């Protein structure tokens, strides 16, 4: 018994945060396995003292129905097929390069969370908090430079222009993950990144700060509203 206890203690020292990471994986799997969910996302940026903000919402219905709405576009994807509503109404994304890019970049948000949970470094419990009046356990962690690159790619971003501009080793990313105490689901993720501009590109440039937030709600109950035109185009059956 003493030897077993010593081994457990040694493993905890070698792999700090292992218990928290295992809990996060279980919580993520509960959310990802839901038959449907409603999600909200927000992206805040700070560039040279100028703040920006984008936001949107949508639904995911297993196995492959995904919707997204912003103030500019609306996207519905069914498997590898999509319809996008822009200023001129609904259209197939292949008819417009900009619409094609929007549809191509759209991924189920739980996949982004999966990448963060898997790549998370030094996870540590923080003080409990509430998310939409639900008590949650909070875990803080970080991503290294490679993790940050992967996060941007997982979110549909193109790193071709950023690759030579950003000092990835100097950049920092902090992560907060919220697990609902009652149900054990992962219900919120907040990721704040400070992208340090390489000194070879510009001297004394302030970091670009990006904060990405995603929340999951209506687990197993979300029902997207899709117009008949889009249902016919994507072969979505009425239920």
Phi and psi in degrees as a GROMACS rama.xvg file:
@    title "Ramachandran Plot"
@    xaxis  label "Phi"
@    yaxis  label "Psi"
@TYPE xy
-63.9168  -40.9231  UNK-2
-62.779  -42.8338  UNK-3
-61.6253  -42.464  UNK-4
-63.2418  -40.088  UNK-5
-65.1705  -40.066  UNK-6
-63.9871  -43.4491  UNK-7
-60.8174  -43.1366  UNK-8
-63.9039  -39.878  UNK-9
-64.8601  -42.7259  UNK-10
-62.0032  -36.6574  UNK-11
-64.5935  -35.4632  UNK-12
-73.0701  -38.8809  UNK-13
-70.8484  -37.881  UNK-14
-122.955  72.0125  UNK-15
-61.943  141.273  UNK-16
83.083  4.92611  UNK-17
-61.2311  -40.9595  UNK-18
-63.4635  -43.8957  UNK-19
-64.4759  -39.6791  UNK-20
-67.1169  -39.4002  UNK-21
-61.9054  -41.1577  UNK-22
-62.9535  -41.7605  UNK-23
-63.6052  -39.8873  UNK-24
-63.3384  -42.3459  UNK-25
-64.7354  -40.9238  UNK-26
-66.5254  -42.3684  UNK-27
-61.1499  -45.1964  UNK-28
-61.4806  -34.5804  UNK-29
-64.2107  -42.4209  UNK-30
-69.4203  -45.8579  UNK-31
-65.7396  -28.0618  UNK-32
-86.2809  -1.71399  UNK-33
-63.1202  144.292  UNK-34
-65.1501  -24.4923  UNK-35
-164.211  161.922  UNK-36
-158.739  157.665  UNK-37
-102.141  140.563  UNK-38
-133.573  152.812  UNK-39
-127.408  142.8  UNK-40
-134.247  157.377  UNK-41
-146.713  137.251  UNK-42
-125.989  115.739  UNK-43
-107.418  138.65  UNK-44
-130.694  151.178  UNK-45
-136.722  108.989  UNK-46
-124.622  114.141  UNK-47
52.448  41.8302  UNK-48
81.0417  -1.53109  UNK-49
-101.443  121.348  UNK-50
-90.7768  144.392  UNK-51
-136.753  159.874  UNK-52
-152.483  133.993  UNK-53
-128.197  151.893  UNK-54
-152.279  160.344  UNK-55
-168.836  179.573  UNK-56
-155.762  168.728  UNK-57
177.287  -171.365  UNK-58
-133.557  151.939  UNK-59
-123.951  131.579  UNK-60
-125.814  120.096  UNK-61
-60.9473  143.142  UNK-62
-94.3053  -17.4269  UNK-63
-151.975  25.8744  UNK-64
-101.764  125.169  UNK-65
-138.223  131.729  UNK-66
-121.834  155.78  UNK-67
-151.295  139.342  UNK-68
-134.794  130.3  UNK-69
-125.08  -174.408  UNK-70
-73.4089  -8.87611  UNK-71
-115.484  -43.5376  UNK-72
-127.025  158.484  UNK-73
-132.28  131.822  UNK-74
-126.55  137.726  UNK-75
-127.125  124.214  UNK-76
-119.849  137.309  UNK-77
-129.951  102.677  UNK-78
65.2944  -126.334  UNK-79
-97.6007  11.437  UNK-80
-107.958  150.505  UNK-81
-150.454  158.119  UNK-82
-132.869  140.931  UNK-83
-128.914  133.587  UNK-84
-103.597  116.486  UNK-85
-116.117  -158.24  UNK-86
-58.8829  -26.8942  UNK-87
-100.786  11.271  UNK-88
98.6706  -166.588  UNK-89
-74.1585  140.1  UNK-90
-153.4  157.471  UNK-91
-74.1467  136.737  UNK-92
-61.5293  -28.2526  UNK-93
-68.1419  -12.0357  UNK-94
-81.8759  -11.4879  UNK-95
-148.64  123.923  UNK-96
-56.7243  -39.3377  UNK-97
-67.6462  -40.3568  UNK-98
-67.8288  -37.0838  UNK-99
-62.9691  -40.7294  UNK-100
-64.2622  -42.0825  UNK-101
-63.1552  -42.5439  UNK-102
-69.5358  -39.4397  UNK-103
-67.0371  -34.544  UNK-104
-79.0244  -18.5433  UNK-105
-72.3395  120.484  UNK-106
-128.058  151.584  UNK-107
-57.3507  127.813  UNK-108
-61.8187  -24.8547  UNK-109
-66.814  -23.0018  UNK-110
-69.5309  -35.8167  UNK-111
-64.8455  -42.9623  UNK-112
-63.2554  -38.5738  UNK-113
-58.8534  -42.5158  UNK-114
-63.7131  -44.0314  UNK-115
-63.5741  -45.9697  UNK-116
-59.946  -43.2277  UNK-117
-67.7356  -34.0482  UNK-118
-93.2122  -3.38436  UNK-119
-62.7688  134.648  UNK-120
-109.45  148.669  UNK-121
44.3782  53.4156  UNK-122
-65.266  139.175  UNK-123
-147.006  136.913  UNK-124
-66.9576  137.798  UNK-125
-114.085  -179.862  UNK-126
-64.1393  139.055  UNK-127
-58.2961  153.593  UNK-128
-144.542  172.17  UNK-129
-109.556  138.947  UNK-130
-124.493  112.123  UNK-131
52.6422  48.1341  UNK-132
70.4964  6.61504  UNK-133
-102.258  130.658  UNK-134
-69.2811  134.984  UNK-135
-133.638  144.424  UNK-136
-80.7467  141.65  UNK-137
-120.274  132.859  UNK-138
-123.827  129.9  UNK-139
-107.275  141.922  UNK-140
-153.675  -165.565  UNK-141
-147.272  166.451  UNK-142
-123.392  142.707  UNK-143
-85.3952  -173.192  UNK-144
-59.5631  -43.6193  UNK-145
-65.8225  -36.9946  UNK-146
-64.214  -38.1155  UNK-147
-65.7045  -42.8357  UNK-148
-58.2728  -46.6529  UNK-149
-62.9279  -37.0156  UNK-150
-62.4178  -45.0074  UNK-151
-64.3181  -38.8638  UNK-152
-67.7761  -42.6107  UNK-153
-62.7039  -29.0837  UNK-154
-83.2027  6.03842  UNK-155
91.5461  8.18877  UNK-156
-80.6443  154.702  UNK-157
-106.391  121.481  UNK-158
-93.7915  5.70606  UNK-159
-55.3643  -43.9222  UNK-160
-82.0694  -33.6016  UNK-161
-76.0029  -27.7341  UNK-162
-50.2048  -44.0089  UNK-163
-96.5556  -2.2117  UNK-164
-96.3183  -33.4871  UNK-165
-96.6743  138.766  UNK-166
-87.1533  95.7866  UNK-167
-68.4686  -32.2053  UNK-168
-68.9448  -33.5098  UNK-169
-84.8343  -18.4176  UNK-170
-71.2076  151.665  UNK-171
-129.16  143.272  UNK-172
-135.597  124.811  UNK-173
-111.736  138.885  UNK-174
-124.869  136.824  UNK-175
-122.332  129.748  UNK-176
-123.787  135.681  UNK-177
-116.172  122.305  UNK-178
-113.911  120.92  UNK-179
-62.1519  126.205  UNK-180
-64.4874  -42.5224  UNK-181
-68.7187  -49.4106  UNK-182
-99.2735  -14.3372  UNK-183
75.7434  14.6902  UNK-184
-88.156  148.277  UNK-185
-80.6458  118.998  UNK-186
-114.396  -11.0093  UNK-187
-158.133  144.453  UNK-188
-135.581  135.976  UNK-189
-128.686  124.072  UNK-190
-124.796  118.944  UNK-191
-113.281  122.948  UNK-192
-118.883  137.002  UNK-193
-108.506  105.976  UNK-194
-88.9906  111.683  UNK-195
-86.9549  124.749  UNK-196
-74.1642  131.585  UNK-197
-59.6176  138.769  UNK-198
-63.8746  -22.4923  UNK-199
-71.2207  -18.856  UNK-200
-96.5849  -45.629  UNK-201
-155.671  133.07  UNK-202
-85.5819  135.537  UNK-203
70.2306  16.9381  UNK-204
-74.757  129.375  UNK-205
-67.5065  150.732  UNK-206
-61.2676  149.588  UNK-207
-88.5341  121.866  UNK-208
-101.989  126.406  UNK-209
-124.259  128.824  UNK-210
-121.779  117.806  UNK-211
-111.513  126.396  UNK-212
-125.372  134.564  UNK-213
-135.531  137.441  UNK-214
-125.754  145.692  UNK-215
-115.444  131.913  UNK-216
-140.171  170.537  UNK-217
52.2589  43.417  UNK-218
-60.7819  122.811  UNK-219
78.1546  0.381631  UNK-220
-124.946  -9.9867  UNK-221
-67.869  136.745  UNK-222
-135.559  103.311  UNK-223
-67.6353  146.947  UNK-224
-99.0397  113.76  UNK-225
-124.486  130.666  UNK-226
-69.3852  150.02  UNK-227
-54.9841  -37.2985  UNK-228
-56.1922  -43.7457  UNK-229
-73.9226  -38.5319  UNK-230
-59.4453  -43.2597  UNK-231
-64.7701  -42.9079  UNK-232
-65.0984  -33.0931  UNK-233
-101.125  -0.300104  UNK-234
69.5828  34.2189  UNK-235
-85.034  122.328  UNK-236
-80.3802  143.608  UNK-237
-70.3076  140.64  UNK-238
